[in-house]
Amino acid sequence: MRISLKDISQTDVLAGALNGKSLLMRLLEATMSEPPEPEPLFVDFSGIKVATASFLRESILALRDIVRSRRSTLYPVVANPNETVRDELVELANSRGDVLMTCVLDDDGGVISPTPIGNLDPKQRMTFEIVSERGETDAGELMRDNGEGLRHATAWNNRLASLASMGLIMEISRGRSKRYRPLFSEHA
Protein backbone atom coordinates (compact mmCIF):
# COMPACT_ATOMS: atom_id res chain seq x y z
CA MET A 1 0.00 0.00 0.00
CA ARG A 2 1.27 3.47 -0.88
CA ILE A 3 -0.12 6.77 0.43
CA SER A 4 1.06 10.05 -1.10
CA LEU A 5 1.37 12.76 1.55
CA LYS A 6 1.36 15.44 -1.13
CA ASP A 7 -2.00 14.17 -2.43
CA ILE A 8 -3.55 13.75 1.00
CA SER A 9 -2.28 17.06 2.46
CA GLN A 10 -2.48 19.22 -0.69
CA THR A 11 0.68 21.07 0.34
CA ASP A 12 4.45 20.60 0.16
CA VAL A 13 5.13 22.02 3.64
CA LEU A 14 4.05 19.89 6.58
CA ALA A 15 4.30 21.80 9.84
CA GLY A 16 2.79 21.90 13.30
CA ALA A 17 1.50 19.37 15.79
CA LEU A 18 -2.18 20.13 15.10
CA ASN A 19 -1.72 19.62 11.36
CA GLY A 20 0.13 16.40 12.15
CA LYS A 21 -2.79 15.13 14.25
CA SER A 22 -5.21 16.06 11.49
CA LEU A 23 -3.16 14.11 8.95
CA LEU A 24 -2.92 11.18 11.36
CA MET A 25 -6.71 10.86 11.34
CA ARG A 26 -6.73 10.71 7.54
CA LEU A 27 -3.91 8.17 7.51
CA LEU A 28 -5.69 5.96 10.06
CA GLU A 29 -8.85 6.17 7.98
CA ALA A 30 -6.89 5.07 4.91
CA THR A 31 -5.44 2.08 6.79
CA MET A 32 -8.61 0.72 8.38
CA SER A 33 -8.81 -2.34 6.14
CA GLU A 34 -6.10 -4.90 6.69
CA PRO A 35 -4.37 -6.86 3.94
CA PRO A 36 -4.50 -10.64 4.48
CA GLU A 37 -0.70 -10.93 4.48
CA PRO A 38 1.90 -8.59 6.05
CA GLU A 39 3.05 -5.81 3.74
CA PRO A 40 4.79 -2.42 3.88
CA LEU A 41 2.68 0.72 4.08
CA PHE A 42 4.67 3.30 2.13
CA VAL A 43 4.04 6.82 3.40
CA ASP A 44 5.36 8.62 0.34
CA PHE A 45 7.04 12.00 0.88
CA SER A 46 7.55 12.66 -2.86
CA GLY A 47 7.01 16.35 -3.51
CA ILE A 48 7.20 17.31 0.18
CA LYS A 49 9.78 20.06 0.71
CA VAL A 50 9.64 20.42 4.50
CA ALA A 51 8.19 18.44 7.41
CA THR A 52 8.77 19.69 10.94
CA ALA A 53 9.61 17.45 13.87
CA SER A 54 6.33 18.29 15.62
CA PHE A 55 4.36 17.36 12.50
CA LEU A 56 6.30 14.11 12.04
CA ARG A 57 5.91 13.17 15.71
CA GLU A 58 2.13 13.65 15.68
CA SER A 59 1.57 12.02 12.30
CA ILE A 60 4.16 9.55 11.03
CA LEU A 61 5.56 8.28 14.34
CA ALA A 62 2.07 8.19 15.86
CA LEU A 63 0.79 6.26 12.84
CA ARG A 64 3.59 3.72 13.16
CA ASP A 65 2.95 3.32 16.90
CA ILE A 66 -0.83 2.94 16.52
CA VAL A 67 -0.66 0.57 13.56
CA ARG A 68 1.98 -1.63 15.17
CA SER A 69 0.22 -1.64 18.58
CA ARG A 70 -2.94 -3.02 16.98
CA ARG A 71 -0.79 -5.84 15.54
CA SER A 72 -1.67 -4.82 12.02
CA THR A 73 -0.43 -6.57 8.92
CA LEU A 74 0.73 -3.13 7.72
CA TYR A 75 4.28 -1.95 8.41
CA PRO A 76 4.66 1.84 7.96
CA VAL A 77 7.76 2.94 6.03
CA VAL A 78 8.80 6.51 5.19
CA ALA A 79 9.35 6.55 1.43
CA ASN A 80 11.18 9.15 -0.65
CA PRO A 81 12.05 11.71 2.02
CA ASN A 82 14.28 14.52 0.77
CA GLU A 83 17.37 15.46 2.81
CA THR A 84 15.49 18.13 4.80
CA VAL A 85 12.75 15.71 5.85
CA ARG A 86 15.26 12.94 6.49
CA ASP A 87 17.31 15.23 8.76
CA GLU A 88 14.18 16.02 10.80
CA LEU A 89 13.38 12.31 11.07
CA VAL A 90 16.92 11.48 12.20
CA GLU A 91 16.87 14.18 14.87
CA LEU A 92 13.41 13.12 16.04
CA ALA A 93 14.28 9.41 16.16
CA ASN A 94 17.57 10.02 17.96
CA SER A 95 16.01 12.36 20.54
CA ARG A 96 13.33 9.76 21.33
CA GLY A 97 15.61 6.72 21.21
CA ASP A 98 13.40 5.50 18.37
CA VAL A 99 13.95 3.79 15.02
CA LEU A 100 11.99 4.17 11.80
CA MET A 101 12.35 2.43 8.44
CA THR A 102 12.94 4.58 5.36
CA CYS A 103 13.49 3.84 1.70
CA VAL A 104 13.41 5.27 -1.79
CA LEU A 105 10.81 3.95 -4.22
CA ASP A 106 11.59 3.89 -7.93
CA ASP A 107 9.02 4.70 -10.62
CA ASP A 108 7.82 1.08 -10.66
CA GLY A 109 7.43 0.90 -6.86
CA GLY A 110 10.68 -1.01 -6.38
CA VAL A 111 12.45 -0.45 -3.07
CA ILE A 112 15.89 1.16 -3.18
CA SER A 113 18.13 1.84 -0.18
CA PRO A 114 15.98 0.53 2.70
CA THR A 115 17.52 2.05 5.82
CA PRO A 116 16.48 2.14 9.45
CA ILE A 117 17.12 5.58 10.93
CA GLY A 118 17.71 6.04 14.63
CA ASN A 119 19.72 3.84 16.95
CA LEU A 120 19.24 0.14 17.52
CA ASP A 121 21.07 -1.36 20.46
CA PRO A 122 23.85 -3.75 19.40
CA LYS A 123 21.81 -6.94 20.01
CA GLN A 124 18.83 -5.56 18.06
CA ARG A 125 21.13 -4.43 15.24
CA MET A 126 22.72 -7.88 15.07
CA THR A 127 19.28 -9.56 15.03
CA PHE A 128 18.04 -7.16 12.33
CA GLU A 129 21.09 -7.96 10.19
CA ILE A 130 20.69 -11.72 10.65
CA VAL A 131 17.02 -11.58 9.63
CA SER A 132 17.95 -9.41 6.64
CA GLU A 133 20.58 -11.96 5.54
CA ARG A 134 18.45 -15.06 6.12
CA GLY A 135 15.25 -13.80 4.57
CA GLU A 136 13.02 -15.62 7.05
CA THR A 137 13.66 -17.17 10.44
CA ASP A 138 12.33 -17.79 13.92
CA ALA A 139 13.71 -17.63 17.44
CA GLY A 140 14.54 -21.35 17.56
CA GLU A 141 16.66 -21.17 14.41
CA LEU A 142 18.49 -18.09 15.67
CA MET A 143 19.20 -19.75 19.01
CA ARG A 144 20.58 -22.89 17.33
CA ASP A 145 22.74 -21.00 14.84
CA ASN A 146 23.75 -17.93 16.90
CA GLY A 147 23.35 -19.06 20.50
CA GLU A 148 25.73 -16.61 22.15
CA GLY A 149 25.52 -18.84 25.21
CA LEU A 150 21.73 -18.46 25.32
CA ARG A 151 20.04 -21.77 26.17
CA HIS A 152 16.48 -20.64 25.50
CA ALA A 153 14.87 -19.00 22.50
CA THR A 154 13.19 -16.39 24.73
CA ALA A 155 15.90 -13.74 24.30
CA TRP A 156 15.83 -14.18 20.53
CA ASN A 157 12.03 -14.11 20.53
CA ASN A 158 12.07 -10.86 22.53
CA ARG A 159 14.50 -9.26 20.07
CA LEU A 160 12.43 -10.37 17.07
CA ALA A 161 9.17 -9.19 18.65
CA SER A 162 10.78 -5.84 19.49
CA LEU A 163 11.99 -5.34 15.91
CA ALA A 164 8.52 -6.24 14.60
CA SER A 165 6.86 -3.79 17.00
CA MET A 166 9.15 -1.05 15.67
CA GLY A 167 8.09 -2.01 12.16
CA LEU A 168 11.58 -3.02 11.03
CA ILE A 169 10.79 -6.68 10.27
CA MET A 170 7.53 -8.51 9.56
CA GLU A 171 5.94 -11.03 11.88
CA ILE A 172 4.17 -13.94 10.18
CA SER A 173 1.91 -15.99 12.43
CA ARG A 174 1.50 -19.63 11.54
CA GLY A 175 -0.81 -21.10 14.12
CA ARG A 176 0.96 -20.74 17.44
CA SER A 177 4.38 -20.22 15.88
CA LYS A 178 5.80 -16.96 14.59
CA ARG A 179 8.32 -16.42 11.86
CA TYR A 180 10.00 -13.18 10.92
CA ARG A 181 11.26 -11.75 7.65
CA PRO A 182 12.64 -8.47 6.31
CA LEU A 183 10.23 -5.83 5.06
CA PHE A 184 11.94 -5.84 1.68
CA SER A 185 13.90 -8.53 -0.08
CA GLU A 186 13.67 -11.15 -2.72
CA HIS A 187 12.62 -13.47 0.13
CA ALA A 188 9.61 -11.40 1.24
N, C-alpha and C positions, 0 to 999 in steps of 0.2 A: 504494500500500500504506500502511496506517495501523496503527500499533502503539500501544496505550494503555499508558503506563507505570504508571498506577494499577492496571489489570487485571493486568499482568505482575508488578508488585512487591507488590501487596496492601497498600500503605501510601501515605500522602500526604507522608511525610518521607523523602527520599532522601539518605543521609549516609554518608560513609566510603569510602575507596578500595577496601577489600575487598568491600563491598556493590556498588560500582560495577563491579568486575571480575566479580562473580557475575551482575549484570544483563547485562553485555556478552556473556557466554556465551549467555544466553537470547536476546538480540537477534540474535546471529550465527546461532543455530539457526533463528530465525524468518525469516532472510533468506538461507537456503541456496539456495533455488530462485530463479532469475533470470527476470524478465519478458523477453519477446522484444524489447520496445522500451524505451528509457530512460524512467524515470518517477521522481517523487519518492517517497521513503520518509518518511512523516510519523511522527516520534517524538512522540506526543501527550502533552503535559504537563497536560492537563485534569485537575483535581482534585488536582494536586500542589501542596502548600503551600510546601515548602522543598526545595531540592537544593543540596548543598554543592559547592564548587569541586572538591574531591578526588573526589567521586562523579561529577561531570560529566566531569572529565578522564579517569577510568578507564572510563567507560561511553560517553557520547555522543560525545566527541571521538575516543576510540579506535575506536568503531564507524565514524564517518565516515572516519577514516584507513584502517582495514582495508578497508572496502567500496570506497573509491575506489582504493586501491592494487591491488586485484584487478581493476580496470577493470570493475567491475560496471555493470549497467544501472540500478542503484538509486542515488539521490542523496539521502542523509539530510538532513532538514530538521527543525528543532525547531519543533513546532507548539504553539500555545496556552500559552506560558510566562507565568506571572503576573509581576508586577514584581519580586518577590524572586528568582525563578529567573532572570529576564532580567538582573538586576543581577549575579548570580553569573557568568552566561555572558559578559557584557560584560567584567567584570574578568579572567576567565580568558582570553578571547580576546586582550584587550589585553596582558596580561602575557606571553603566548606569541607575540605578533606573528601571531596566527591570525585567521581569518575563518570565520564559520558563518552559514548561512542560517536565518532564522526567519520565521514567519508566524502568522497567526491563521486557523483554519478555522471556517467557519460551520456551522450545523446540517446543511447539505446537502453538506458537504465542499468547499465553494468556498473558494478562497484569498483572504484579505484581508490587506493590509499586508505583502507579502513584503519583508523587510529583511535585508540582510547586516549582521551585527554584528562588530565588530573593525575593523581598519584595512587597507584596500587601498592599495597605493602609487598615486600619481597615474595612471600609465600603465595599471595594472590597473583602476582605477576607471573611467577613460575607456573602456576596452575593454568592461567590464561594461555600462556605460550604452549604448554603441553596440549591443551585442548585444540588450539589452533593448528598444531602440527599433526595431531592424530586425526582430526576430522570429526570423530565421535567417540565418546568414552563414558565410563561411569566410575564411581568411587572405588569399586572393587578392583577394576583394572588398574587404576592409578596406584592403589595401595600395593598391588602385586609387582608392578613395574617400577615404581618410584617410592618405595616404602619409607625412606628416610628414618628408619627405626620405628615407624608407626605400625602397631600391630592390629589396629582396627581401621575400618574404612571411614569412621565418623569424622575425622579431621578433614579427609579429602571431600567427603560429602558436604561438610560445612563450607569449605572453600568454593566448591562448585555451586552450591545454593546461593552463596553470597555473590558470586559473579553473575549468576542468572538474575538475582534481585536487582543488581545494578544495570541489567540489560546488556551485559557484555558478551554473554553466551546464551544459547537457547536451552531450555529444559524440555525434554520430550518424555512425557509420562507413558509408560507401557505397563498397564495394570498397576501393581504396587511398586514396580521398579522405575527408576528415572535414569535417563541417559542425557548427555550434554553434548552440544556441538557448537562450532563457531557460528556467528551470525552470517558470515559470508565465506564461502569457499566452494570449491568444486564438490566437496563432500556434502554440503548443506542441501 
